[in-house]
Amino acid sequence: MVHIGSVVMGASDVARAAAFWKAALGYVEREPATDDWVVLVPDGGTGAGLSLGRSESPVQEVPRVHLDLYSAAQTAEVERLVALGAVRVAWELYPPDPDFVVLADPEGNRFCVIDTEHGG
């Protein structure tokens, strides 16, 4: 049986991306980063990693794959992430009464903050 060990995202500036995601998720470097690659892991040691590799590919406006971050305090988390350097994305695909907010990291990679308390 296999399991997800790490999600890989591209970044034109690996150090900048790593700084954002370490602060956003409370992750640490598994081993020292290079200019081209870093694997971030949960500080507590359990959970999927986030690998960042140098890429010059353009960011997808509507990505086929993205991260969903879950929170019972969505508004506070969105504001914290924006203060760390994320930006709100003008997302035209929101359904009525969405339980998610679309943000982009400093590299432009889209991700969502999901309200786990939505509707209930």
N, C-alpha and C positions, 0 to 999 in steps of 0.2 A: 504494500500500500504506500502511496506517496502522499505528501502534504505540501502546502505552499510554504516555502522557506523564506522567500523574499519577492517583493514586487519591485520591478525595475522601471525607473523613469529616466528619460533623457534630460540633460541640462547643458547649456552652453557654458555655464560657470558652476562647476561642481562644488566648489567651496561655498559660494553664495547659497546654492540650493541646500547643501548640507547644514549650514548654519540655520536656515529657516526651519527645516524639518526636525532638526534636533530640538530646537526651542518649541516648535509646535507640538511634537509628540512626546517629548521627554526621552528621546532616544540618544544613544551614544554610538561612537564609531566602534565597530567590531575590531578593526585594526587601523593603524594610521592611514589616512586618506592619501591618495595621489592626486595629481592635477586632473586625472581622467576618470577616477573611480573611487567610490566609497560605499561600504555597506554599513547601514545604520541598523541597530537592534534595540529592542526595549531595554531600558536601564535595569529593569527587574529580571531580565533574562528569558521571559516567555513571550511568545507571540511572533508574528511574521516580521521579517526585516524589510527595510526599504533600501534598495540599491540605487545609486545615482551614477550614471555613466555619461561621459561627455558625448554630446550629440549636436550636430548642426541641423538636424531635421526640423522643419517648422512645426510649431505647436498646432495641434488640431483644434479648431474652433468647437467642434462637437466630437470629443474624443470617443473612440470605441471602448476604451478601458480607462477607468479613473478610480480614485480612492473615495470611499464614503467614510467619513469620520462621524461616529455616533456620540451624541451628548444629550443629557437631560437638561442642560443649560445652554441651549443653542445660541440664544442672543449674546450671552456673555462670551461664549467660545468664538463666535464670529467676530466680535469686537476685539478679542485678544489676538486672533489670527491676523486681522487687518492691521493691528498695531505692530505685529511682527513683520509685516511686509506683504501680506496677501492683499489682493484687490477683489472687490465685488465684480462679478461678471453680469453684464446685461443679458440675461438668459431669456430668450423668447419662447422657450419650450416648457415653461412652468405650467403645471396643471392648475386647475382651481384648488385653492387651499393646500398649497404644497407643504410637505414636511421637511423640505430641504432648502438650503441656500447654496448657490454655486459661487465658488471663489476660484481664484487662480493664485498659484504660488509666485514668488518673484521671477521664476523662469517662464511663467505663462501657463503652466500645466494646470488644467482644471481639476477641481475636487469639490466634493459636497460635504456640508455639515448637516447631518440628519438630526431632527428633533425627536428623540426617543419618547418624549412625553406628548407628542402631537395627537390630538384627538382623544386623549384619555387620561 
